[in-house]
Amino acid sequence: MNKEHILSQKEVLTPIEYEHYVKHLFDIGELSKELYIELSSDL
């Protein structure tokens, strides 16, 4: 899954949904720790 796709989800999800979405992707191994930190720092 690429960063652009994940960021596009931010447009359609609420902040809480987006936070859960990013955390879920990290938990299942779809995101590296670095990308998870970068994406969640936008919250």
mmCIF file as Biopython writes it, N, C-alpha, C and O atoms, coordinates in Angstrom:
data_model
#
loop_
_atom_site.group_PDB
_atom_site.id
_atom_site.type_symbol
_atom_site.label_atom_id
_atom_site.label_alt_id
_atom_site.label_comp_id
_atom_site.label_asym_id
_atom_site.label_entity_id
_atom_site.label_seq_id
_atom_site.pdbx_PDB_ins_code
_atom_site.Cartn_x
_atom_site.Cartn_y
_atom_site.Cartn_z
_atom_site.occupancy
_atom_site.B_iso_or_equiv
_atom_site.auth_seq_id
_atom_site.auth_asym_id
_atom_site.pdbx_PDB_model_num
ATOM 1   N N  . MET A ? 1  ? 0.856   -1.175 0.000  1.0 0.0 1  A 1 
ATOM 2   C CA . MET A ? 1  ? 0.000   0.000  0.000  1.0 0.0 1  A 1 
ATOM 3   C C  . MET A ? 1  ? 0.901   1.237  0.000  1.0 0.0 1  A 1 
ATOM 4   O O  . MET A ? 1  ? 1.871   1.317  0.754  1.0 0.0 1  A 1 
ATOM 5   N N  . ASN A ? 2  ? 0.563   2.183  -0.850 1.0 0.0 2  A 1 
ATOM 6   C CA . ASN A ? 2  ? 1.444   3.351  -0.930 1.0 0.0 2  A 1 
ATOM 7   C C  . ASN A ? 2  ? 0.906   4.543  -0.133 1.0 0.0 2  A 1 
ATOM 8   O O  . ASN A ? 2  ? -0.273  4.624  0.210  1.0 0.0 2  A 1 
ATOM 9   N N  . LYS A ? 3  ? 1.812   5.439  0.133  1.0 0.0 3  A 1 
ATOM 10  C CA . LYS A ? 3  ? 1.517   6.614  0.958  1.0 0.0 3  A 1 
ATOM 11  C C  . LYS A ? 3  ? 0.399   7.460  0.359  1.0 0.0 3  A 1 
ATOM 12  O O  . LYS A ? 3  ? -0.459  7.958  1.087  1.0 0.0 3  A 1 
ATOM 13  N N  . GLU A ? 4  ? 0.401   7.625  -0.966 1.0 0.0 4  A 1 
ATOM 14  C CA . GLU A ? 4  ? -0.625  8.452  -1.613 1.0 0.0 4  A 1 
ATOM 15  C C  . GLU A ? 4  ? -2.018  7.867  -1.397 1.0 0.0 4  A 1 
ATOM 16  O O  . GLU A ? 4  ? -2.976  8.602  -1.156 1.0 0.0 4  A 1 
ATOM 17  N N  . HIS A ? 5  ? -2.126  6.540  -1.485 1.0 0.0 5  A 1 
ATOM 18  C CA . HIS A ? 5  ? -3.426  5.894  -1.261 1.0 0.0 5  A 1 
ATOM 19  C C  . HIS A ? 5  ? -3.895  6.129  0.177  1.0 0.0 5  A 1 
ATOM 20  O O  . HIS A ? 5  ? -5.059  6.451  0.418  1.0 0.0 5  A 1 
ATOM 21  N N  . ILE A ? 6  ? -2.988  5.966  1.106  1.0 0.0 6  A 1 
ATOM 22  C CA . ILE A ? 6  ? -3.344  6.158  2.518  1.0 0.0 6  A 1 
ATOM 23  C C  . ILE A ? 6  ? -3.764  7.600  2.773  1.0 0.0 6  A 1 
ATOM 24  O O  . ILE A ? 6  ? -4.756  7.852  3.457  1.0 0.0 6  A 1 
ATOM 25  N N  . LEU A ? 7  ? -3.009  8.540  2.223  1.0 0.0 7  A 1 
ATOM 26  C CA . LEU A ? 7  ? -3.358  9.953  2.404  1.0 0.0 7  A 1 
ATOM 27  C C  . LEU A ? 7  ? -4.696  10.289 1.750  1.0 0.0 7  A 1 
ATOM 28  O O  . LEU A ? 7  ? -5.418  11.159 2.236  1.0 0.0 7  A 1 
ATOM 29  N N  . SER A ? 8  ? -5.032  9.612  0.658  1.0 0.0 8  A 1 
ATOM 30  C CA . SER A ? 8  ? -6.332  9.862  0.019  1.0 0.0 8  A 1 
ATOM 31  C C  . SER A ? 8  ? -7.473  9.430  0.934  1.0 0.0 8  A 1 
ATOM 32  O O  . SER A ? 8  ? -8.564  9.997  0.878  1.0 0.0 8  A 1 
ATOM 33  N N  . GLN A ? 9  ? -7.225  8.436  1.772  1.0 0.0 9  A 1 
ATOM 34  C CA . GLN A ? 9  ? -8.246  7.996  2.718  1.0 0.0 9  A 1 
ATOM 35  C C  . GLN A ? 9  ? -8.526  9.070  3.767  1.0 0.0 9  A 1 
ATOM 36  O O  . GLN A ? 9  ? -9.622  9.144  4.322  1.0 0.0 9  A 1 
ATOM 37  N N  . LYS A ? 10 ? -7.528  9.888  4.023  1.0 0.0 10 A 1 
ATOM 38  C CA . LYS A ? 10 ? -7.693  10.968 5.002  1.0 0.0 10 A 1 
ATOM 39  C C  . LYS A ? 10 ? -8.777  11.945 4.554  1.0 0.0 10 A 1 
ATOM 40  O O  . LYS A ? 10 ? -9.418  12.593 5.381  1.0 0.0 10 A 1 
ATOM 41  N N  . GLU A ? 11 ? -8.978  12.047 3.240  1.0 0.0 11 A 1 
ATOM 42  C CA . GLU A ? 11 ? -9.994  12.951 2.692  1.0 0.0 11 A 1 
ATOM 43  C C  . GLU A ? 11 ? -11.417 12.455 2.948  1.0 0.0 11 A 1 
ATOM 44  O O  . GLU A ? 11 ? -12.347 13.255 3.048  1.0 0.0 11 A 1 
ATOM 45  N N  . VAL A ? 12 ? -11.586 11.125 3.056  1.0 0.0 12 A 1 
ATOM 46  C CA . VAL A ? 12 ? -12.939 10.570 3.160  1.0 0.0 12 A 1 
ATOM 47  C C  . VAL A ? 12 ? -13.283 10.022 4.544  1.0 0.0 12 A 1 
ATOM 48  O O  . VAL A ? 12 ? -14.449 9.766  4.842  1.0 0.0 12 A 1 
ATOM 49  N N  . LEU A ? 13 ? -12.271 9.845  5.384  1.0 0.0 13 A 1 
ATOM 50  C CA . LEU A ? 13 ? -12.513 9.324  6.725  1.0 0.0 13 A 1 
ATOM 51  C C  . LEU A ? 13 ? -12.485 10.456 7.748  1.0 0.0 13 A 1 
ATOM 52  O O  . LEU A ? 13 ? -11.859 11.494 7.535  1.0 0.0 13 A 1 
ATOM 53  N N  . THR A ? 14 ? -13.174 10.234 8.855  1.0 0.0 14 A 1 
ATOM 54  C CA . THR A ? 14 ? -13.057 11.184 9.963  1.0 0.0 14 A 1 
ATOM 55  C C  . THR A ? 14 ? -11.657 11.034 10.560 1.0 0.0 14 A 1 
ATOM 56  O O  . THR A ? 14 ? -10.999 10.020 10.331 1.0 0.0 14 A 1 
ATOM 57  N N  . PRO A ? 15 ? -11.194 12.024 11.319 1.0 0.0 15 A 1 
ATOM 58  C CA . PRO A ? 15 ? -9.860  11.891 11.936 1.0 0.0 15 A 1 
ATOM 59  C C  . PRO A ? 15 ? -9.698  10.622 12.779 1.0 0.0 15 A 1 
ATOM 60  O O  . PRO A ? 15 ? -8.644  9.987  12.758 1.0 0.0 15 A 1 
ATOM 61  N N  . ILE A ? 16 ? -10.742 10.261 13.514 1.0 0.0 16 A 1 
ATOM 62  C CA . ILE A ? 16 ? -10.674 9.046  14.348 1.0 0.0 16 A 1 
ATOM 63  C C  . ILE A ? 16 ? -10.591 7.803  13.464 1.0 0.0 16 A 1 
ATOM 64  O O  . ILE A ? 16 ? -9.794  6.905  13.735 1.0 0.0 16 A 1 
ATOM 65  N N  . GLU A ? 17 ? -11.408 7.743  12.412 1.0 0.0 17 A 1 
ATOM 66  C CA . GLU A ? 17 ? -11.374 6.601  11.489 1.0 0.0 17 A 1 
ATOM 67  C C  . GLU A ? 17 ? -10.010 6.491  10.815 1.0 0.0 17 A 1 
ATOM 68  O O  . GLU A ? 17 ? -9.470  5.394  10.670 1.0 0.0 17 A 1 
ATOM 69  N N  . TYR A ? 18 ? -9.458  7.626  10.405 1.0 0.0 18 A 1 
ATOM 70  C CA . TYR A ? 18 ? -8.145  7.635  9.755  1.0 0.0 18 A 1 
ATOM 71  C C  . TYR A ? 18 ? -7.070  7.128  10.714 1.0 0.0 18 A 1 
ATOM 72  O O  . TYR A ? 18 ? -6.206  6.341  10.328 1.0 0.0 18 A 1 
ATOM 73  N N  . GLU A ? 19 ? -7.127  7.578  11.947 1.0 0.0 19 A 1 
ATOM 74  C CA . GLU A ? 19 ? -6.158  7.139  12.956 1.0 0.0 19 A 1 
ATOM 75  C C  . GLU A ? 19 ? -6.229  5.623  13.148 1.0 0.0 19 A 1 
ATOM 76  O O  . GLU A ? 19 ? -5.198  4.953  13.215 1.0 0.0 19 A 1 
ATOM 77  N N  . HIS A ? 20 ? -7.450  5.083  13.237 1.0 0.0 20 A 1 
ATOM 78  C CA . HIS A ? 20 ? -7.634  3.639  13.390 1.0 0.0 20 A 1 
ATOM 79  C C  . HIS A ? 20 ? -7.160  2.886  12.148 1.0 0.0 20 A 1 
ATOM 80  O O  . HIS A ? 20 ? -6.566  1.812  12.254 1.0 0.0 20 A 1 
ATOM 81  N N  . TYR A ? 21 ? -7.425  3.454  10.974 1.0 0.0 21 A 1 
ATOM 82  C CA . TYR A ? 21 ? -7.013  2.860  9.697  1.0 0.0 21 A 1 
ATOM 83  C C  . TYR A ? 21 ? -5.489  2.745  9.619  1.0 0.0 21 A 1 
ATOM 84  O O  . TYR A ? 21 ? -4.959  1.687  9.281  1.0 0.0 21 A 1 
ATOM 85  N N  . VAL A ? 22 ? -4.790  3.837  9.932  1.0 0.0 22 A 1 
ATOM 86  C CA . VAL A ? 22 ? -3.325  3.840  9.889  1.0 0.0 22 A 1 
ATOM 87  C C  . VAL A ? 22 ? -2.766  2.856  10.924 1.0 0.0 22 A 1 
ATOM 88  O O  . VAL A ? 22 ? -1.828  2.113  10.634 1.0 0.0 22 A 1 
ATOM 89  N N  . LYS A ? 23 ? -3.340  2.853  12.122 1.0 0.0 23 A 1 
ATOM 90  C CA . LYS A ? 23 ? -2.884  1.931  13.178 1.0 0.0 23 A 1 
ATOM 91  C C  . LYS A ? 23 ? -3.110  0.488  12.754 1.0 0.0 23 A 1 
ATOM 92  O O  . LYS A ? 23 ? -2.247  -0.361 12.979 1.0 0.0 23 A 1 
ATOM 93  N N  . HIS A ? 24 ? -4.248  0.197  12.147 1.0 0.0 24 A 1 
ATOM 94  C CA . HIS A ? 24 ? -4.548  -1.157 11.678 1.0 0.0 24 A 1 
ATOM 95  C C  . HIS A ? 24 ? -3.530  -1.608 10.631 1.0 0.0 24 A 1 
ATOM 96  O O  . HIS A ? 24 ? -3.035  -2.734 10.689 1.0 0.0 24 A 1 
ATOM 97  N N  . LEU A ? 25 ? -3.219  -0.731 9.675  1.0 0.0 25 A 1 
ATOM 98  C CA . LEU A ? 25 ? -2.237  -1.082 8.643  1.0 0.0 25 A 1 
ATOM 99  C C  . LEU A ? 25 ? -0.877  -1.374 9.263  1.0 0.0 25 A 1 
ATOM 100 O O  . LEU A ? 25 ? -0.180  -2.292 8.832  1.0 0.0 25 A 1 
ATOM 101 N N  . PHE A ? 26 ? -0.502  -0.605 10.261 1.0 0.0 26 A 1 
ATOM 102 C CA . PHE A ? 26 ? 0.765   -0.847 10.953 1.0 0.0 26 A 1 
ATOM 103 C C  . PHE A ? 26 ? 0.715   -2.189 11.690 1.0 0.0 26 A 1 
ATOM 104 O O  . PHE A ? 26 ? 1.666   -2.967 11.634 1.0 0.0 26 A 1 
ATOM 105 N N  . ASP A ? 27 ? -0.393  -2.452 12.377 1.0 0.0 27 A 1 
ATOM 106 C CA . ASP A ? 27 ? -0.542  -3.688 13.156 1.0 0.0 27 A 1 
ATOM 107 C C  . ASP A ? 27 ? -0.458  -4.938 12.284 1.0 0.0 27 A 1 
ATOM 108 O O  . ASP A ? 27 ? 0.082   -5.958 12.714 1.0 0.0 27 A 1 
ATOM 109 N N  . ILE A ? 28 ? -0.987  -4.868 11.062 1.0 0.0 28 A 1 
ATOM 110 C CA . ILE A ? 28 ? -0.966  -6.050 10.193 1.0 0.0 28 A 1 
ATOM 111 C C  . ILE A ? 28 ? 0.278   -6.103 9.311  1.0 0.0 28 A 1 
ATOM 112 O O  . ILE A ? 28 ? 0.413   -6.992 8.470  1.0 0.0 28 A 1 
ATOM 113 N N  . GLY A ? 29 ? 1.181   -5.151 9.506  1.0 0.0 29 A 1 
ATOM 114 C CA . GLY A ? 29 ? 2.452   -5.195 8.798  1.0 0.0 29 A 1 
ATOM 115 C C  . GLY A ? 29 ? 2.473   -4.539 7.437  1.0 0.0 29 A 1 
ATOM 116 O O  . GLY A ? 29 ? 3.424   -4.724 6.677  1.0 0.0 29 A 1 
ATOM 117 N N  . GLU A ? 30 ? 1.433   -3.768 7.107  1.0 0.0 30 A 1 
ATOM 118 C CA . GLU A ? 30 ? 1.391   -3.089 5.810  1.0 0.0 30 A 1 
ATOM 119 C C  . GLU A ? 30 ? 2.241   -1.817 5.792  1.0 0.0 30 A 1 
ATOM 120 O O  . GLU A ? 30 ? 2.651   -1.352 4.729  1.0 0.0 30 A 1 
ATOM 121 N N  . LEU A ? 31 ? 2.502   -1.261 6.974  1.0 0.0 31 A 1 
ATOM 122 C CA . LEU A ? 31 ? 3.282   -0.020 7.060  1.0 0.0 31 A 1 
ATOM 123 C C  . LEU A ? 31 ? 4.569   -0.263 7.829  1.0 0.0 31 A 1 
ATOM 124 O O  . LEU A ? 31 ? 4.585   -1.000 8.815  1.0 0.0 31 A 1 
ATOM 125 N N  . SER A ? 32 ? 5.638   0.356  7.375  1.0 0.0 32 A 1 
ATOM 126 C CA . SER A ? 32 ? 6.874   0.347  8.159  1.0 0.0 32 A 1 
ATOM 127 C C  . SER A ? 32 ? 6.684   1.286  9.346  1.0 0.0 32 A 1 
ATOM 128 O O  . SER A ? 32 ? 5.797   2.139  9.345  1.0 0.0 32 A 1 
ATOM 129 N N  . LYS A ? 33 ? 7.525   1.115  10.350 1.0 0.0 33 A 1 
ATOM 130 C CA . LYS A ? 33 ? 7.439   1.991  11.525 1.0 0.0 33 A 1 
ATOM 131 C C  . LYS A ? 33 ? 7.649   3.448  11.125 1.0 0.0 33 A 1 
ATOM 132 O O  . LYS A ? 33 ? 6.968   4.339  11.632 1.0 0.0 33 A 1 
ATOM 133 N N  . GLU A ? 34 ? 8.593   3.688  10.214 1.0 0.0 34 A 1 
ATOM 134 C CA . GLU A ? 34 ? 8.886   5.057  9.784  1.0 0.0 34 A 1 
ATOM 135 C C  . GLU A ? 34 ? 7.674   5.692  9.101  1.0 0.0 34 A 1 
ATOM 136 O O  . GLU A ? 34 ? 7.330   6.841  9.378  1.0 0.0 34 A 1 
ATOM 137 N N  . LEU A ? 35 ? 7.032   4.938  8.209  1.0 0.0 35 A 1 
ATOM 138 C CA . LEU A ? 35 ? 5.864   5.467  7.500  1.0 0.0 35 A 1 
ATOM 139 C C  . LEU A ? 35 ? 4.696   5.663  8.463  1.0 0.0 35 A 1 
ATOM 140 O O  . LEU A ? 35 ? 3.956   6.641  8.357  1.0 0.0 35 A 1 
ATOM 141 N N  . TYR A ? 36 ? 4.533   4.734  9.401  1.0 0.0 36 A 1 
ATOM 142 C CA . TYR A ? 36 ? 3.475   4.873  10.404 1.0 0.0 36 A 1 
ATOM 143 C C  . TYR A ? 36 ? 3.659   6.165  11.203 1.0 0.0 36 A 1 
ATOM 144 O O  . TYR A ? 36 ? 2.704   6.914  11.406 1.0 0.0 36 A 1 
ATOM 145 N N  . ILE A ? 37 ? 4.883   6.421  11.652 1.0 0.0 37 A 1 
ATOM 146 C CA . ILE A ? 37 ? 5.164   7.643  12.418 1.0 0.0 37 A 1 
ATOM 147 C C  . ILE A ? 37 ? 4.903   8.878  11.563 1.0 0.0 37 A 1 
ATOM 148 O O  . ILE A ? 37 ? 4.311   9.851  12.030 1.0 0.0 37 A 1 
ATOM 149 N N  . GLU A ? 38 ? 5.346   8.832  10.318 1.0 0.0 38 A 1 
ATOM 150 C CA . GLU A ? 38 ? 5.142   9.974  9.416  1.0 0.0 38 A 1 
ATOM 151 C C  . GLU A ? 38 ? 3.656   10.241 9.187  1.0 0.0 38 A 1 
ATOM 152 O O  . GLU A ? 38 ? 3.217   11.389 9.250  1.0 0.0 38 A 1 
ATOM 153 N N  . LEU A ? 39 ? 2.883   9.197  8.923  1.0 0.0 39 A 1 
ATOM 154 C CA . LEU A ? 39 ? 1.453   9.369  8.649  1.0 0.0 39 A 1 
ATOM 155 C C  . LEU A ? 39 ? 0.680   9.762  9.904  1.0 0.0 39 A 1 
ATOM 156 O O  . LEU A ? 39 ? -0.237  10.581 9.833  1.0 0.0 39 A 1 
ATOM 157 N N  . SER A ? 40 ? 1.030   9.199  11.031 1.0 0.0 40 A 1 
ATOM 158 C CA . SER A ? 40 ? 0.284   9.525  12.249 1.0 0.0 40 A 1 
ATOM 159 C C  . SER A ? 40 ? 0.683   10.880 12.818 1.0 0.0 40 A 1 
ATOM 160 O O  . SER A ? 40 ? -0.053  11.446 13.626 1.0 0.0 40 A 1 
ATOM 161 N N  . SER A ? 41 ? 1.822   11.407 12.417 1.0 0.0 41 A 1 
ATOM 162 C CA . SER A ? 41 ? 2.211   12.739 12.894 1.0 0.0 41 A 1 
ATOM 163 C C  . SER A ? 41 ? 1.352   13.836 12.265 1.0 0.0 41 A 1 
ATOM 164 O O  . SER A ? 41 ? 1.338   14.971 12.740 1.0 0.0 41 A 1 
ATOM 165 N N  . ASP A ? 42 ? 0.634   13.485 11.190 1.0 0.0 42 A 1 
ATOM 166 C CA . ASP A ? 42 ? -0.274  14.437 10.542 1.0 0.0 42 A 1 
ATOM 167 C C  . ASP A ? 42 ? -1.561  14.638 11.326 1.0 0.0 42 A 1 
ATOM 168 O O  . ASP A ? 42 ? -2.338  15.544 11.024 1.0 0.0 42 A 1 
ATOM 169 N N  . LEU A ? 43 ? -1.787  13.810 12.315 1.0 0.0 43 A 1 
ATOM 170 C CA . LEU A ? 43 ? -3.066  13.859 13.036 1.0 0.0 43 A 1 
ATOM 171 C C  . LEU A ? 43 ? -3.131  15.038 13.985 1.0 0.0 43 A 1 
ATOM 172 O O  . LEU A ? 43 ? -4.138  15.226 14.668 1.0 0.0 43 A 1 
#
